[in-house]
Amino acid sequence: MVSTDADAVAIEATDLRKTYGTETALDNVSFSIESGTVYGFLGPNGAGKTTTMRLLTGLTQPTSGTVRICGAPADDRRAIASLVGYLPETPPLYEAFSAREQLDYVAELRDISSAVATERIERYLDQFDLAEDADKRISSYSKGMKQKTAFVQSVLHDPAVVLLDEPTAGLDPRAARRMRESIAEFADEGTTVFLSTHILPVVEAVADEIGVLFDGRLVTEGTPEGVKSLAETGEDGTLEDAFLAVTGEDQPIESTADQ
Amino acid sequence: MSQQRDVRHGLRIGRTEFVRSVREYFRDRRRIIGFGFVLLVFGGNTVFALPIVYGAGRAARSVTSIPYFGFVATALPVVLLLLASLRTAERIGNVDAEELILMTVHPRAAVIGLISSEIALLALWIGLPLGAVVIVFALGMGAPTLPVTAGLVLLPLFCWAAVWGYAFGIGVLRLLRWLPGLQRILKIGWAFVLIPLMFGAPFIGTSIADGSLSMGGLLAALTFEPLQSYAELAFVGTGLFHTPSIGAVAVLGILVVLTPVGLAVATGQATALWFTDDPTPAQPQRAEGSSDGFETPQPLASTGAGAIAWGHLLRAVRQPQELAHLTMILFMLGPGAAPFLRSAENVGPIIAGIGVVLATYLAGATFGLNPLGDDRPAFPLLLLTKLGPRTLVRSRVLAGLAIGVPIAVVVPLGSIVVGNPSLPAVGFAVVGCGMCLTAATFAVGIGSAYPIYEEREFWGTETVVPSTGVMMVYLFVIGPGTVIGLLLMWITLTGPVNLSLPVAIGVGVYLLLTATIPYGSYRYAVRRYRTYTVQ
């Protein structure tokens, strides 16, 4: 049963656990995100962020626990395909195509009508400064251009939930700002954005809520201000200070090295 | 409704995958030249075969009078099924841009897409020449409907083979995921299967030619009557066809029924593969590492090039998959050596000779055929060190010699045990050592001339392999060069030497080329390293 109520919970993860052999990647992670929220998902390398995102997409099955997106279980592939837009860390693009061909192809597979697809594609290409190069092969694109093209293809079908893994990686400051603005606009229109990144200022700028994953466990969750106060970072404290405090990584380098 | 949508999406994916593949084939000039070469060879063969096919069409009085008809009709489904399974296991078992496709369409659509693209590619590469053959045969027979009926007979067969081959190939991939050790065994096992095949094929050919093996009996044994009857349906509407047999109808029915079943099985298999994790831990079970620093053993430690050569050898031991291209020798050594092995009295010299050929091949092919590409992505860093280009080139020559020379010495000397006279054995070892140096220095030059940087699938391994053209040039120069050297040494040591002027000139030219071509090649490699610029 899929819920489309704007006030409903968009993403609900309950007791998610994922093991690979004897390695535990995620340990009883639970969170609930309301529609229209920008959720910043933070964590050091290897904390389990990408595993969590793949569990939310249904591309990976949890060892135990459940995921529901707008009420639909993650293994309901048809529902998830229409509800979710996913931008993985490595942009899934075909190098032999141009951006326009790639986006037309995705629009066809999403059954978006030709007129709507053309309007959306042209709008996004303009918005992300890709219009001039839209007919060049993606193999000739910079990392940032590929990232922008992949972002556009992930939101082309106007999904209820957008999962973004490091969306600003490789973007120049202008494009990164454009990306932040787009994320905010999507949230304003009621789209839920699940944003995983290392770039803390991006999260600080756009996130309504944040969750910090450390060693496979969700160690803290709340608004950016709430997390900062919880971490006792003081008046001038930043999200970076809070992140380092809750992940135990605020030790001086010398003392870490001594351990 | 959802099935129709999946078919629609699948056909779109198929069209896109087909276009992508074709663009990949013609991506750059090198690939276009390679394609032109293939077209020239195979297209030329087809064109020259067409008059014979036309004659066969004119001469056909009954289906059974068409040469090899029953055998081909029986072998075709098996070959197509194997081909589809292999292609699935090697190439299309996983989806490119999987996060996009699997988050956009149902897995069934992805399976339909990949299979339909594969059928379209098969139709392009094999269907066009096959179509030409069928049309010319039909013209010979005076049966213009034959191409159409043949297409209608082949279509269910292609669809059946494609879906079941896909299901089987995915099944193999799932099995290998559960048993990763099996994959390594299979890769090595293939080589062991190929060796008797390569050595055995010439024996079978010779046995058929001299009549000791009956071709007719062999073909009769390999013909399955119902499949032959099914293939005969292609002649409906011609004078060669009478009434359809029960076997033919049964085969058609089985193909039609099993195709959707195969699609369902393939979809189930693919979904299980794509949406479940590797059951083995993500981390390697065996923590591979080394506590010691990089310490080069003697005698390599005495020179800078030796230390780098040791690095090449160490990498080869730790990542043997990067040497997958060395399996090329199996295709040359088997057919080349098999005729000699029929004579039991010469087994000693032949073993020594094979050892020397193998040694010289390895001396150059192991580290020399793609020196610039092998070092990616550390190559720019290497060029910025104080090491001169000579040192870098020599390191590859030395590493090659470290592989080749021991074989060139041990195998000929070891052949004394199986009856090789000791003097020729020593002579062969000397030739082997000299030819190893020749091969290693020759290889670095031709390898530098045409570097390959992109990874590609080779022998089940995704790695950077030297250009096929470079490998062929190397084999065709070094192989005969080594054999001539061995023959000269054998004649010199065992037979009466009649050194006439033409023979002396020939030997002189051979020695001159053996010395100067590799030297020029080595100099070229050094110059290429010196003038290399990162593009």
Contacts between the chains, C-beta under 8 A, distances in Angstrom:
chain1	res1	chain2	res2	distance
A	20	B	277	6.7
A	20	B	278	7.5
A	20	B	281	5.2
A	20	B	282	4.3
A	20	B	283	7.6
A	21	B	279	7.8
A	21	B	280	6.4
A	21	B	281	2.8
A	21	B	282	7.3
A	21	B	283	7.6
A	21	B	285	8.0
A	22	B	281	6.3
A	23	B	281	5.7
A	23	B	282	6.3
A	23	B	283	6.0
A	25	B	282	7.9
A	57	B	99	7.5
A	57	B	103	5.9
A	58	B	275	7.3
A	59	B	98	7.7
A	59	B	99	6.7
A	59	B	102	6.2
A	59	B	103	7.2
A	59	B	274	8.0
A	59	B	275	6.8
A	60	B	275	7.6
A	60	B	277	6.2
A	61	B	275	6.4
A	61	B	276	6.3
A	61	B	277	7.2
A	75	B	275	7.9
A	77	B	102	7.8
A	77	B	106	6.0
A	77	B	107	7.1
A	78	B	2	7.2
A	78	B	106	6.2
A	80	B	103	7.2
A	81	B	103	5.9
A	81	B	104	5.7
A	81	B	105	6.8
A	81	B	106	7.6
A	84	B	103	6.5
A	86	B	99	6.0
A	86	B	103	5.1
A	88	B	99	4.6
A	92	B	97	3.6
A	92	B	98	7.0
A	92	B	99	4.6
A	92	B	100	3.9
A	92	B	101	7.9
A	93	B	97	6.5
A	93	B	100	7.9
A	94	B	16	7.6
A	94	B	20	5.8
A	94	B	96	7.1
A	94	B	97	6.3
A	96	B	19	7.7
A	96	B	20	4.9
A	96	B	23	4.2
A	96	B	24	6.2
A	96	B	27	7.5
A	97	B	20	7.3
A	105	B	12	7.4
A	105	B	16	5.6
A	106	B	100	7.1
A	106	B	104	6.7
A	108	B	12	5.4
A	109	B	9	5.7
A	109	B	12	6.2
A	109	B	13	7.3
A	109	B	101	7.9
A	109	B	104	4.8
A	109	B	105	5.6
A	110	B	104	6.3
A	111	B	5	7.6
A	153	B	100	7.0
